[in-house]
């Protein structure tokens, strides 16, 4: 099919002019929905950010996602033995690591065991591109550098990578000022958006800010992600962390707050992830505020009722719920206000 093109006068010599698609062609694409990489979480070309304070468990969860996608298994199981977030089939996964020592990577991969239905096969896993295993003479890709980002996208296309895990943003990207919107533009334009075009899914691991209320840096980095997940360490239970969605753009994402625990396998040969999806109104309302989809408290109140499938709370009750969220450290008063203001900035005005 021949398409019109949008002619660019100042075009990068490596690029083609963008195509213009007819309305009929766009409609025809509706039947071709992206395949699941992990059902209930991420599909082809979609992107997730995992963030937390140091030691909360984000690299363990990212590894659980990578192993499940590689093996076509579940990320975790519930206490009742039900599987959560199942990968329908094995996928090609690339793990780009800028932080962990080689010994830590080796230990975690050997310990974390995905659940298998086929007991007679060896576990599969991602390919690893680790900074700490390179020689002193090696140059490692900087995902904020346009040429390096181009090389990473090209590698994924040539080797048919379905999912790339980037652990983590701070160690893989040279950024002069994380708080500046312009600092993330090269990563968004040259890597994240091009991975979407190539239909390569991506999990980006990042750090939280000083008070662990949100991810570090400018809010502009959030624009491409289908889901943003905040991990919080349970300081009373070793190996346990909670997972809350600050953003879940698509209906197919199972965005309930969940607790994960790293537990020994039955034969004590390794570790596996167990999950419990119990959720409270407080966790739900904070996730709704952080989704940047609602501009007023009333909008959040209505969304809470829709999500819980229960009658809306009284305004005074919702006000008490909001105060409890702030009092118990789930969100600060300033972050609540900032999220509602950011939602207004992200809203697309309707022109009459």
C-alpha positions as CSV (number, residue, x, y, z in Angstrom):
1,X,0.0,0.0,0.0
2,X,1.3,3.4,-0.9
3,X,1.2,6.1,1.7
4,X,1.7,9.9,1.5
5,X,4.8,11.2,3.3
6,X,5.4,14.2,5.4
7,X,8.4,15.9,3.8
8,X,11.0,17.1,6.3
9,X,13.4,19.8,5.0
10,X,15.9,19.3,7.9
11,X,16.1,15.5,8.1
12,X,18.7,13.2,9.6
13,X,20.4,11.4,6.8
14,X,19.8,8.1,8.6
15,X,16.1,8.6,8.7
16,X,13.1,8.5,6.2
17,X,10.3,10.9,5.9
18,X,7.4,9.9,8.2
19,X,4.3,8.4,6.5
20,X,0.8,9.7,6.6
21,X,-1.9,7.0,7.1
22,X,-5.5,7.2,6.0
23,X,-8.4,6.8,8.5
24,X,-9.4,3.5,6.8
25,X,-5.9,2.2,7.3
26,X,-5.8,3.2,11.0
27,X,-9.2,1.4,11.5
28,X,-7.8,-1.8,9.9
29,X,-5.1,-1.9,12.6
30,X,-7.6,-2.3,15.4
31,X,-7.7,-6.1,14.8
32,X,-3.9,-6.4,15.3
33,X,-3.6,-5.9,19.0
34,X,-0.1,-6.3,20.5
35,X,0.7,-9.8,21.9
36,X,1.2,-10.2,25.6
37,X,4.8,-10.4,26.9
38,X,3.4,-10.9,30.4
39,X,-0.4,-11.1,30.6
40,X,-1.9,-8.5,32.9
41,X,1.2,-6.3,32.8
42,X,3.1,-5.7,29.6
43,X,2.6,-6.3,25.8
44,X,4.7,-5.9,22.7
45,X,6.2,-2.4,22.5
46,X,4.9,-1.3,25.9
47,X,7.1,0.2,28.7
48,X,7.2,0.0,32.4
49,X,9.2,1.9,35.0
50,X,10.0,0.2,38.3
51,X,11.4,2.6,41.0
52,X,12.2,2.5,44.7
53,X,14.7,3.5,47.3
54,X,17.9,1.4,47.4
55,X,17.5,-2.2,48.5
56,X,13.7,-2.3,48.3
57,X,13.6,-5.1,45.7
58,X,13.3,-3.5,42.3
59,X,16.1,-5.5,40.7
60,X,14.7,-8.7,42.1
61,X,11.2,-7.9,40.6
62,X,12.8,-6.9,37.3
63,X,14.7,-10.2,37.3
64,X,11.5,-12.0,38.0
65,X,9.8,-10.4,35.0
66,X,12.8,-11.2,32.8
67,X,12.9,-14.8,33.9
68,X,9.2,-15.3,33.4
69,X,9.2,-13.7,30.0
70,X,12.3,-15.8,29.0
71,X,10.7,-19.1,30.2
72,X,7.0,-18.6,29.4
73,X,6.1,-18.9,33.1
74,X,4.5,-16.9,35.9
75,X,6.3,-14.0,37.7
76,X,4.9,-15.1,41.1
77,X,2.4,-17.4,42.8
78,X,-0.1,-16.6,45.6
79,X,-0.2,-18.3,49.0
80,X,-3.0,-20.4,47.5
81,X,-0.9,-21.5,44.6
82,X,-2.5,-19.3,41.9
83,X,-0.1,-17.9,39.3
84,X,0.2,-14.1,38.8
85,X,1.4,-12.4,35.7
86,X,1.9,-15.3,33.3
87,X,4.1,-15.1,30.2
88,X,2.2,-17.0,27.5
89,X,5.4,-18.2,25.7
90,X,9.2,-17.9,26.0
91,X,10.6,-14.6,24.6
92,X,14.0,-13.2,23.8
93,X,15.1,-10.9,26.6
94,X,18.1,-8.6,26.9
95,X,19.2,-7.3,30.3
96,X,21.4,-4.2,30.2
97,X,23.0,-3.8,33.7
98,X,25.0,-0.8,34.8
99,X,25.2,-1.3,38.5
100,X,25.4,-4.9,39.9
101,X,28.6,-6.7,40.5
102,X,29.0,-9.7,38.3
103,X,28.9,-11.9,41.4
104,X,25.6,-10.4,42.4
105,X,24.1,-11.0,39.0
106,X,25.3,-14.6,39.0
107,X,23.9,-15.3,42.5
108,X,20.5,-13.8,41.8
109,X,20.1,-15.6,38.5
110,X,21.1,-18.9,40.2
111,X,18.8,-18.4,43.1
112,X,15.6,-16.9,41.6
113,X,13.7,-19.8,40.2
114,X,10.6,-19.4,37.9
115,X,7.8,-21.9,38.4
116,X,7.8,-24.6,35.7
117,X,5.1,-26.8,34.3
118,X,7.8,-28.7,32.4
119,X,10.2,-30.1,35.1
120,X,12.4,-31.8,32.5
121,X,14.0,-28.7,31.0
122,X,16.7,-26.4,32.2
123,X,15.6,-22.9,33.0
124,X,16.0,-20.3,30.3
125,X,17.0,-16.7,30.9
126,X,17.8,-13.4,29.4
127,X,21.0,-12.5,27.7
128,X,23.1,-10.1,29.8
129,X,25.0,-7.0,28.8
130,X,26.6,-6.1,32.2
131,X,28.9,-3.1,32.7
132,X,30.9,-4.8,35.5
133,X,31.9,-7.8,33.3
134,X,33.6,-5.6,30.6
135,X,37.3,-5.1,30.3
136,X,38.9,-1.8,31.2
137,X,39.3,-1.1,27.4
138,X,35.6,-1.6,26.6
139,X,33.2,1.2,25.9
140,X,29.8,0.7,27.4
141,X,26.6,2.2,25.8
142,X,25.2,5.4,27.2
143,X,21.4,5.3,26.6
144,X,21.3,9.1,26.7
145,X,23.7,9.3,23.7
146,X,21.9,9.3,20.4
147,X,24.3,6.9,18.6
148,X,24.4,4.4,21.5
149,X,20.6,4.5,21.7
150,X,20.5,3.8,18.0
151,X,22.9,0.9,18.4
152,X,20.8,-0.6,21.2
153,X,17.6,-0.4,19.1
154,X,19.4,-1.9,16.1
155,X,20.7,-4.8,18.2
156,X,17.2,-5.5,19.5
157,X,15.8,-5.6,16.0
158,X,18.6,-7.7,14.5
159,X,18.5,-10.2,17.4
160,X,14.7,-10.2,17.6
161,X,14.7,-9.1,21.3
162,X,11.1,-9.0,22.6
163,X,11.9,-7.3,26.0
164,X,14.8,-5.2,27.1
165,X,15.5,-4.5,30.8
166,X,17.5,-1.4,31.7
167,X,18.9,-1.6,35.2
168,X,19.2,1.3,36.1
169,X,18.7,4.8,34.6
170,X,21.3,6.5,36.8
171,X,24.1,4.1,35.8
172,X,23.2,3.7,32.2
173,X,22.6,7.4,31.2
174,X,24.8,10.5,31.5
175,X,22.4,13.2,32.6
176,X,23.6,16.7,33.5
177,X,20.5,17.6,35.5
178,X,17.8,14.9,36.2
179,X,15.3,17.6,37.2
180,X,15.5,19.3,33.8
181,X,12.9,18.2,31.2
182,X,15.5,18.7,28.5
183,X,17.8,16.1,30.1
184,X,15.4,13.2,29.3
185,X,14.4,14.3,25.8
186,X,17.3,12.4,24.1
187,X,16.3,9.2,26.0
188,X,12.6,9.6,25.1
189,X,13.2,10.5,21.4
190,X,16.2,8.3,20.6
191,X,15.5,5.2,22.7
192,X,12.1,4.8,24.3
193,X,10.0,6.0,21.4
194,X,12.1,4.1,18.9
195,X,11.8,0.9,21.0
196,X,8.0,1.4,20.8
197,X,8.2,1.7,17.0
198,X,10.3,-1.5,16.9
199,X,7.7,-3.2,19.1
200,X,10.3,-4.0,21.7
201,X,8.9,-3.9,25.2
202,X,11.0,-2.2,27.9
203,X,11.4,-2.3,31.7
204,X,13.3,0.6,33.1
205,X,14.6,0.4,36.7
206,X,15.0,3.8,38.4
207,X,15.5,5.2,41.9
208,X,13.0,7.2,44.0
209,X,13.5,10.7,45.3
210,X,14.8,11.6,48.7
211,X,11.5,11.1,50.6
212,X,10.6,8.0,48.5
213,X,7.3,9.5,47.4
214,X,8.0,9.4,43.6
215,X,10.7,8.7,41.1
216,X,13.8,10.8,40.8
217,X,14.0,13.6,38.2
218,X,11.7,15.4,35.9
219,X,8.1,14.2,35.4
220,X,8.7,14.3,31.6
221,X,10.3,10.8,31.8
222,X,6.8,9.4,32.6
223,X,5.3,10.3,29.2
224,X,6.1,7.1,27.4
225,X,5.4,4.5,30.1
226,X,2.3,2.4,30.1
227,X,2.8,1.7,33.8
228,X,4.9,3.2,36.6
229,X,5.4,1.0,39.6
230,X,6.6,2.0,43.1
231,X,8.2,-0.6,45.3
232,X,8.4,-0.1,49.1
233,X,10.5,-2.3,51.3
234,X,8.8,-3.9,54.4
235,X,11.4,-3.2,57.0
236,X,9.9,-5.6,59.4
237,X,10.0,-8.6,57.1
238,X,13.2,-9.6,55.3
239,X,12.7,-10.1,51.5
240,X,9.2,-8.5,51.5
241,X,8.2,-5.4,49.5
242,X,4.9,-3.8,48.4
243,X,4.1,-2.8,44.9
244,X,1.9,0.2,44.0
245,X,1.0,1.5,40.6
246,X,1.5,5.3,40.2
247,X,0.3,5.0,36.6
248,X,-1.5,2.3,34.6
249,X,-2.5,3.6,31.1
250,X,-4.1,0.5,29.7
251,X,-7.2,-1.6,30.8
252,X,-5.3,-4.8,30.4
253,X,-2.9,-4.0,33.2
254,X,-3.8,-5.6,36.6
255,X,-2.9,-2.6,38.7
256,X,-3.8,-3.7,42.2
257,X,-1.4,-3.0,45.0
258,X,0.4,-6.2,45.8
259,X,2.9,-7.5,48.4
260,X,5.8,-9.7,47.1
261,X,8.0,-11.9,49.3
262,X,11.2,-13.7,48.3
263,X,10.8,-17.2,49.8
264,X,12.8,-20.5,49.6
265,X,11.6,-23.0,47.1
266,X,10.2,-26.3,48.5
267,X,13.5,-28.1,48.1
268,X,15.5,-25.1,49.4
269,X,17.5,-24.9,46.1
270,X,16.6,-21.4,45.3
271,X,14.1,-18.5,45.8
272,X,10.7,-17.7,44.3
273,X,8.3,-14.8,44.5
274,X,5.1,-15.2,46.4
275,X,2.4,-12.5,46.2
276,X,-0.6,-11.3,48.1
277,X,-2.9,-8.8,46.3
278,X,-4.8,-7.5,49.4
279,X,-5.4,-3.8,48.9
280,X,-6.8,-1.0,51.0
281,X,-8.7,2.2,50.0
282,X,-5.7,4.2,51.0
283,X,-3.4,2.5,48.6
284,X,-6.0,2.7,45.8
285,X,-6.6,6.4,46.3
286,X,-2.9,7.2,46.3
287,X,-2.4,5.2,43.2
288,X,-5.2,7.1,41.5
289,X,-3.7,10.5,42.5
290,X,-0.3,9.5,41.2
291,X,-1.8,8.2,37.9
292,X,-1.9,11.9,36.8
293,X,-5.3,11.3,35.2
294,X,-7.4,13.3,37.7
295,X,-7.3,17.1,38.3
296,X,-9.4,17.5,41.4
297,X,-10.2,15.6,44.6
298,X,-13.8,15.1,43.4
299,X,-12.4,13.4,40.3
300,X,-10.4,11.1,42.5
301,X,-13.4,10.4,44.7
302,X,-15.5,9.4,41.7
303,X,-12.7,7.2,40.3
304,X,-12.3,5.4,43.6
305,X,-16.1,4.6,43.6
306,X,-15.8,3.3,40.0
307,X,-12.8,1.2,40.8
308,X,-14.3,-0.3,44.0
309,X,-17.7,-0.7,42.4
310,X,-19.2,0.8,45.6
311,X,-21.3,4.0,46.2
312,X,-19.1,7.1,46.4
313,X,-17.8,8.1,49.8
314,X,-19.1,11.2,51.5
315,X,-17.0,14.2,51.0
316,X,-16.1,14.3,54.7
317,X,-15.1,10.6,54.6
318,X,-12.9,11.1,51.6
319,X,-11.3,14.1,53.3
320,X,-10.5,11.9,56.3
321,X,-9.1,9.2,53.9
322,X,-6.9,11.8,52.3
323,X,-5.6,13.0,55.7
324,X,-4.8,9.4,56.7
325,X,-2.8,8.8,53.5
326,X,-0.7,11.9,54.2
327,X,-0.4,11.2,57.9
328,X,0.8,7.6,57.4
329,X,3.4,8.7,54.8
330,X,1.8,7.1,51.7
331,X,2.0,10.5,50.0
332,X,2.9,14.0,51.1
333,X,0.5,17.0,51.0
334,X,2.8,18.7,48.4
335,X,2.9,15.6,46.2
336,X,-0.9,15.3,46.2
337,X,-1.2,18.9,45.1
338,X,1.6,18.5,42.5
339,X,0.0,15.4,41.0
340,X,-3.3,17.1,40.5
341,X,-1.5,20.1,38.9
342,X,0.6,17.8,36.6
343,X,-2.6,16.1,35.5
344,X,-3.9,19.5,34.4
345,X,-0.7,20.1,32.4
346,X,-1.0,16.7,30.7
347,X,-4.7,17.1,29.9
348,X,-5.3,17.7,26.2
349,X,-7.6,20.7,25.6
350,X,-10.6,20.2,23.4
351,X,-10.9,22.8,20.6
352,X,-14.4,23.6,19.5
